[in-house]
Every structure is written in structure tokens, then in C-alpha cells.
Amino acid sequence: MSGSLHSNLFQSYYRTNFGFKDGDFPVAEKFYENEISIPIYPKLTDRDLSYISQNIISVV
């Protein structure tokens, strides 16, 4: 599966605050382009987790 289901929040933060450019960390960039980030927060319920899991399974 190529692409990702997450925001670019962290990537933008490091590029803006530390001046990183495309190609500075090719292995990390390749991982970041292909990983999937799922929601995680303190009030995440079992029902929420089930919903998230089922949707990921249906896409994969």
C-alpha cells in the first residue's frame, strides 16, 4: 500500500523548525511516505478502535 492516512504535522514541524530538506533522510522519508498512522488519544473507546480497525482492514 503506497501513500498514507495521516497529516503532515510532524514532517512540517521538523522541516520548518530544523531546516530539513527533501533527501536529507531518505530512509526515514520512504518510511514516512508508506506508513499508516491511526488515531490515538486517551478517550479512544473499544468501539472507536473496532471502527478504525475494520476500516483499515477493508482498505488493505
C-alpha positions, 0 to 999 in steps of 0.5 A, spaced: 500 500 500 503 506 497 501 513 500 498 514 507 492 516 512 495 521 516 497 529 516 503 532 515 504 535 522 510 532 524 514 532 517 512 540 517 514 541 524 521 538 523 522 541 516 520 548 518 523 548 525 530 544 523 531 546 516 530 539 513 530 538 506 527 533 501 533 527 501 536 529 507 533 522 510 531 518 505 530 512 509 526 515 514 522 519 508 520 512 504 518 510 511 514 516 512 511 516 505 508 508 506 506 508 513 499 508 516 498 512 522 491 511 526 488 515 531 490 515 538 488 519 544 486 517 551 478 517 550 479 512 544 473 507 546 473 499 544 468 501 539 472 507 536 478 502 535 473 496 532 471 502 527 478 504 525 480 497 525 475 494 520 476 500 516 483 499 515 482 492 514 477 493 508 482 498 505 488 493 505 
